[in-house]
Amino acid sequence: MGINGKYSAGILLIFLLLAAIMLYIFPLISIITGTTGITANTFFLSRLVIWIVLGILFLYSLFIEKGSFLLRKEKKYSIMFYIKAVICLYLICILGGAFLNLLIHLLIHEKTSDKLLGLSFLFKNNYFLIIFTCLTAGAVEELLMRGYIQPRIEKIYNSPISGVLVSALLFGVLHSTYGTIGQVVVPFFIGVVFAAFYKLYSNIKILIICHFMIDFVSLMLMNFIDIKHLSVF
């Protein structure tokens, strides 16, 4: 198998593993632990499994691809650049996501995700779970979607645009288990913004920090404001 074939197999492996986690991880954990329903502990275990997926892909890149996990060399920037980049990316994603959510709400009157409503109570005053969940999303999703998938798609098709769009599309599709259009469209939008930034600046750490901030602020707000009041934003 050529290197592009190995890249394709790795991307397919990521998608299948993450899709399986999103669809089957909670029933599987319930069978193993004997726990009924989703609890803070079972949710924590589901996030640990996502880290295992990252480990599997790291080993795949090391022993099958026989290369670096990150094909694009990380560029170094000043602390001030980090601060400005994170703030700008955060505002673009939050304002753009709020606009898209509002537009979807006005056009089709979409309700808040039932799954998201069901999970929101897990984070009430559970700051360890909030931080661990946000760290998992920020680090693992960025390393997989932008760090691993994007540059490999770009090399397979010799097209930077393909790398941006395909990685963003997969990012959106993997959020579809929340059951709403908004939970696909907004992640796709954020995926495009993050992928474009990664193509231009080649720094995954900034994206991890920004992704963490987006999720952390959202989950902290859920501690103090009813999620139904945040649904439009």
Order of alpha helices (4+ residues) and beta strands (2+ residues): alpha-alpha-alpha-alpha-alpha-alpha-alpha-alpha-alpha-alpha
